[in-house]
Amino acid sequence: MITQLQFSDIQKEELSKLIGTITTSPYKNYRLFKQSITQLIENGQVPSFFVQACEQVRQERKYQGINAHLLRNVPLDTVIPEFDQSDSVNDKYAKKMTFVGEALLEMFAQLTDSPLLAYRTRNNGDFFHDVYADKKYSNTQTQKTDGELYFHNDRTAHPVRADFLSLLGMRCSEENLIYTGYLDGKAILENLQAESQEWLRKPLFVTPYDEYSRNSNVKQIDSELHPILENTHTFRYYDTRTTYAPDAPTEAIKALVDLKVAITKAKKGRVSINKGDLFSFANQDSLHNREIIQVNDQHSAEKRWLLKTYSFRSPEAMGVYNDYFDANLPGFVVAE
């Protein structure tokens, strides 16, 4: 199930004026940027409609098991620059002079009580990432690819993984049929045999790091041995990448095959993230993909840009990983 919330143009303008007052760059001083958003919230300046929407998201996640929310017609920066596709991250630093999109994502994270996550070795330690095609990673399984992405969790191989992802449509052409698929973990279980579930709960599987991660940190080659299924319906899996350990028993191999069948059979959701859409969904209690149905405007497809954040389910969930974080900035992974 995906909950949809639609804001009016008047509401969007009201929120835009507020977060447009944030001038601190999150790429130069994330702490001060975060504090600026916190101050707006604590001073009661955030419009009630957005506070209520975020509270609905928080409540549905916590009490109803609804882990996917689509917020439409949210504020964006007035100027949406195009970036050099051979060095998009550094080009963004030079060209992006306002931070409305980032402020919106930070405010959404704080109001839903889901603190953000970043990695020292990924995108220079930024808390805000770009799903933006880089020519170097064409046809790979990374956030910098120009192609499709198979069903997966983000950062599958890493020991510290986000509970939620948020994707904000900064530049998306509705002429192109590009979708984000969403597959709830509960739907996978409905098609997964009980015996297979038991074997998938054993640390008999491994996931290689993707090309972008390997280039960011030469020590990141393969994950430790890990289970694929944890908790009730938490999955740690990247289709075509996650595999069984060399000495895994036959039952584990059969369970992996059964999982692939279950994924194929399971009922899936599909979202077209358009400009001004914020799609926030579970990273571990679901799987997601990118499906390219038809490209009618090649240039727009190449320049498609989603601003992305990783977040934890709650401050308590974040606290489990304290040993990985910078002592002065919880959520910032420095031990890898």
N, C-alpha and C positions, 0 to 999 in steps of 0.2 A: 504494500500500500504506500502511495506517495501523496502526502498532504500538499495541496496547493493554496497559496495565499497571494492575492492580487492587490497591489496598492494603487491608489488613484494618482493622477498627475499632481494634484494638489498636495497629497501626502508625500510624494517623491520630492517635490520642490521644497517642502518644509524641512525634510530630513537632509536634503542636499545642502541647504543654506547652513545648517548646523555643522555638519561634518566638513564642509568646505572651509571652515575656520581653522582646521588643523593644518599647520604649515610645516611641522617637523617631519623630516624624512624618516620613514621606518627603516630605510636601508643605511642610514648614517647613525641613527640613535634610536634603536627600537625601544629601549627603556622609557625614554622621554615621550616618544610617540604613544606608547601604551598608557602612560600616566595621563596624557592629555585626554584620551578617550575615557579613562576611569573618572576623571574630574567632571566631564560632561554628564556622566551617568550619576555620580554622587550628588551633583548640584541640581538634579532633576530637570536637566535641559533637554533630554531626549524625548521626542514626541511620544505621547501615550500609545498611539497606534503601533509603533515599532516595539515599544517595551512589551505590549500585550502579545504581539506576534511572536516575539522571541520567547516569552513565557509559555505560549502554547506549544512551541517547538520543544522546550525543555520538559514540559509536563508530558507530552505525548511520547517522547523518548523514554522517560523514566517510568511512567505508569502504564502506558498502552502498548509498548513495544513497536511503536511506529518510528522507524529510523531513517526515513527519507522525506525531505521537505523541499518544495520548490516555491521560492518567493519571486514573484514577477513584478517588473517595473520598479526596480530599486535604483538609487542614484549612482551615477558614474561620473568620472572626470569629463570635463568639457572637451578637452583635447585628448584624443586616443592615438598616440604616435605609432608608427610602424618601426620595427627594429631590424637591424642587420641580422640576417639569418645565419651568419657564421659566428656571431658574438652577441646574441640577443640580450644576455644579462647585463653586460657592461654598457651596451647601447641604451638599455632602459635607464640606467643610472644617469646617463647624459641627457636623455630626452624627456623623461617623465618628471615634470616640475610640480605637479599636484598629486594628492594622495587620497582622493575621495574613495576609490575602490578599496584601498587598503584600510582606510578608516571604517568603512562599512563592514568589512570582514572582521576587523578587530572588535568593533562594537557588537556585532552579532555573536562572536565568541564569548565576550564578557557577559552579555545579557542571557545567554543560554548556559552559562556556568561551565563552558567547555574550553579550558585554556589552550593556547596555541603551542605547537611543537615545531622545533627547527633543529637542524643538524649542522655542526661546525663545518663539515666537509661537503655540504651540499649547497650550491648557489651562494657561496661566500657566507654561509650562516644566516641567510635571510629567512624571515618568518613568512614571507609572501613569495610564492613561486609562480612561474609562468608556464602554462601549457601552451607552448609556442614552438613551431617547427624550426629545427636547426638542421641545416643541410648535412652536417656531420652524422646525424642520427636518423637519416632517412631510412624508412622501412625497418626500424628497430622496435623493440618493445620497451620504450621509455616515454616519459612525458614530453620529450623533445621530438618525437617522431611526427612524420607527416601522414602516416598510415593508420591502419586499424590497430586496436589493442584488444587482446584476448581477455576473457574473464579473469579477474585477479583481485588481490588486495594491493594497495600501494605499499612499497617497501617490504615486500614479503620476506626477504632474506634478512632484514635487519632485526635485531633483538628488541628495539624500541619502535613500536608501530602505532600509528594514529588510530583512535577509535572512530573518528569522523573525518571526512573530507568535505571541503566546501569549494565549489567551482563557481566563479562569477564571470558571466559573459561580458567581456570588454569589447570584443569585435567579432561578430558572428553573422555571416550572411544567411538569411533565410532562404536564399535561392539554392543553397547546398543542403542536401539531406544527410546531415551528420548527427548521429544520435549517441547519447550516453545510455548504455543498457544497465539496468539495476536488477540484481537477483538476490532476494532476501535469503539469508541462511536457513530460515524455517522452511522455505519452499524446496531447498535442496534436500533437507532431511526427509521430507515427505516421499522422496523417490530413492532414498538410500537405505539399503538393507541393514538390519540391526547388527549383523556380524561385521559388515564392512565398517560401520560406525565405530565398533570396538577397536578394530585394527587401525583405523585412522587416528585414534586417540593415543597411539603409541609413537615414541620418537624414532620413527623408522624412515623418515623422509628428509630430503634436502632440497634447497632452492638456491641456484646460482644467482649472484647479484647481476643486475642489468648493466649494459654497457656504460651508461651515464654514471652510475655509481662506481663502477670500476675505474673510470677515468678520474673521478673525484677523489678516490681513495684506493691506492694500489693494493692495500691489504684486504679489500673486500672482494673476495673471489666466490666463495660458497658460504651459505649459512651453516650454523651448527645443525646437527640432527634434530629434527623437530616433529611434533605431531601435526597433522593437518586439521584435525577437529578438536576443539577445546570448549570448555563451558557447556552451554546448551547447544548453541548453533554458531559458534565462532570458528571461522575458517582461516587457515593460513595456507594460501594456495595461489599459484600463478599458472594458468593453463599453458601447456607446452614447455614450461620451465621447471616447476616443482616435480620431482621424481622420487623414486624409492632409493634407499641406500643400497650400495653394492651387495651387502650381505643380508638384505631384507628377506624374510621368508615369503613363500609363494602367496600366503594369505594376504600379506600387505600389498603385494603387486595386484592381486585380484581386487582388493578394496579400492585401490587407486583407479582401476578400470571402471569399477562400479560407480565411483564418484563422477567420472567423466560422463557416464551414461545419465546419472542423476542430474547433472548440470544441463545436459541437452534436453531432458524431459521437463525440467522445472519451469513453472510459469514466471515470465520475466516482465519487468517494466521497461519503458523506453522514454527518454526525455530528450527533446531538442532544446539545448541551451541556447537561447537567443540573447541578443544584446540587452543588458539590463535584467537578466535572470540570475538568481542565486540558487543553485542546487546543492543542498547539504545532505549527506547520507552516510550511513555506517560504512566504515572501511573494513572492519573485521567480522562483523555480524552479517555481512553481505559480500557479494562480488560485483564488480562493475566492468564494463568494457567500453570501447569506442567502435561504433559501426558506421562505415561510410557507404551509404546507399547510392548516392548519385552526386556528382560534382558538376554543377552548371557554370560556376564562376571559379576558374582555377586560381586566379590571383587571390580572391577572397579566402579560398580554402587554405592557401599557403600562409596567409597572414592572420588566420584565425587565432584568437587570443583569449584564453581563460586565465583569470587570476585565481590562484589556488592556495588554500591553507590546510595544514594538518592540525587536528585538535584531539584532546583527550575527552573522555565522556564526562569527567568531573575532576575537581582538584584532588580528590581522593585517589582516583585512577592514575592521575599523573604522579602522585606521591610514591607509587610502587617503583618508579624508575629513578628515584632521587640520586642514586649512586652514579647515574650516567650524566647528570646535569652539571652545568656551571653553578658553583655554590651561590653566586649572586644573581643568577637568572634561571629560575625554575622553568623547565620546558626546553632549555637549550642544551642539546646533547653534545658533550665534548669527549666522552669516553666511548670509543668505538672499536 
